[in-house]
Amino acid sequence: MLVNLTDKAKEQLSYLCDSKKKAYVLLQAKGGGCAGFMYDWSFMEKSEIGKEDNIINVGKNANLVIDGKSEFALVGMNVDYVEEVFGSHFEINNPNAKSGCGCGVSFSV
């Protein structure tokens, strides 16, 4: 599979899509940060999906779109949703990341 999503990650993506009344969440690796790339999450419309993009259905009316241009940096990664006392977040384990910055926001491939 291109990207592995835990059940918790799928549930949270479905919840976000439902609450924002959007059917597509885009995940891409954009240039930036100390190490070279940063994960960028955004909502998008179906008409914005490119031919090279990959769509992963995560629930009823909820889809994760993997940017085709970012695929080289995202393929094989695991995405989980972690709920903690002082905040919740998507946790990404990316086997393509060769290094990361000290704050954990950016990575290099």
N, C-alpha and C positions, 0 to 999 in steps of 0.2 A: 504494500500500500504506500502511496505517496507520503501521507502523514497519518500517524496513529493518534487517535483521539480517545481518551478514556470516556466512560459513560458520564462522569461528572462534567467533563469539558463539553460534551454534546448537550447535556442538560442546560448548562449555562449559556451556550451559544443559542440554543432554542429559546431560552428565556429572554435573552437580549433581542433577538429578532422579533419575538412576539411583542415585547414592551416598546420597541421602537417602530413597530409595524414595517419592518424591512425583512426581506427574504434572503438577503445575501450579505455575508461578512467577508471582507477581503483581508487576506494575510499576505504581506509581502516583506521582503528584505530590502530596505532602502539604504543607500549610502549615508553614513553619518556616524556620530559618536566617536569615542576615542579609538576603538578597535577597527572601524571600517564599515560595519553594517549594523542596522537597528531593525527590530521587528516593528512593523507598522500595521495596525488594525484599523479598519474603517468599514462603514456600511456602504453598500453600492446598489445600483439598480441593475436589473437583468440586462438592459441595453448597453451597459458599460463593460460587460464581460467580453474579453478578447478571445480569439480563436485558440490561442496558445494557453489560456488559463484552464485550470482544472477545478471541477466542482465536486465537492463531497457533501452529500446529503447527510445532515445531522439530526433531522427531525421533521415533523410536519411543518411545512413552510419555513424551513431553516436550512441554509446551505453555507458551507465554508468554501470560499473561492481562493485557490492558491495561485498567485500571480505567476504566469508562465515564465516571465523573465527572472523571477526569483527562485524558480524550482531548484536550480543547482545548489542553492544555499539551504533549502528547506526539506529536501527529499529525505525521508527516513526519520524525521524528528518525531518526538512524542510530546503531546500536549495534554496537560492535566489541568483541572481547576481545583485549587486548594483554598479551603475556608479556614481562616485563623481568627483568633480573638481580635486582633488589631487590624484586620483587613483581609480581603480575599483577592486572589489573582490567578491568572493563567500561568502555569509553570511549564517552561519549555526545556526539554532535554534534546539538544541538537547534536547528533554525532558528527555533523559537518563543521561545527565550530572548533577551530584549532586553538583559539584563545579568546579571552574576553577582557573587558575593562574591569577595573576594581569595583565599580558600582553595579556591575552586572547588567547594564543597559545595552551595551553593544558587543559585537563579536566579530571575529575574522574567520575567513574560510581559506 
